[in-house]
Amino acid sequence: MVERSLILKRRRPTTEQIAWSNGVLALDQAERDKLPPHAESYARRLIEIGFKDAEARESDLAAYFSD
């Protein structure tokens, strides 16, 4: 079995952070207004990073196994 080191380009959001983001985005606007000023943009960014990382991991795995 061949072992290779993986170099991560950035930190990935945890499942707790993604759950928090989904909760923030599910709130109605009146409830979001009670949150800190950048909570909504932070939540959107976490979700976006999570999806981009998942797509990158899938393409990296496909390239790895095609060798």
N, C-alpha and C positions, 0 to 999 in steps of 0.2 A: 504494500500500500504506500502510495506517495503522499507525503504531507507537505502542504504549502502554507506559508504565512499569508494572512490577509491584512492589507493595510486599509483602514477605514479613513475615508476622506473627511467625515464629520460625525458628530454625535447624532444618534438616532433618537427620536422621541420614545419614551417608555409607554407601555400600555396605559399607565395611570395618567400620563400627560395627554394622551390621545382621548381618553375617556373624559378628562376635564374639558378639553377643547370641544368635544361633541356636546357636552353639557352647556357650555357657554353659548355655543352657536344655536342651541335649541331654545334658549330663553327668548321671551318676547322683548321688544325694544325697551319697554319700561323697566324691566329687570336688568337689562344690559346697561342702562344708564346708571345703575347703582354700583356697578363694578369699577375697578380702577380704569383710568383713561385708555390704556392700550391693551386691555384684556381681550377685546374682540380681535384686534389685528394679530396679537400673539397667538390666539387660538387658531385663526385661519392659517398663519404661517406654520404652526406645528402640524396641522393636517396636511398642508401642501408638502412639507418636507417628508412626512411619513410616506406619502404616495410616491414621491420622486425616488426615495430610497428603495422602496419595494420594487419599483420598475428597474432600477439600476441593479439590484441584487439578482433579479430574474435574468437579466441579460448577461450579467457576469457569470452566473451559474451555467447558463446555456453555453457560453464560450468555454468555460472550464471543462465541461463534459464532452465537448466536441473535439478536444485534443486527442 
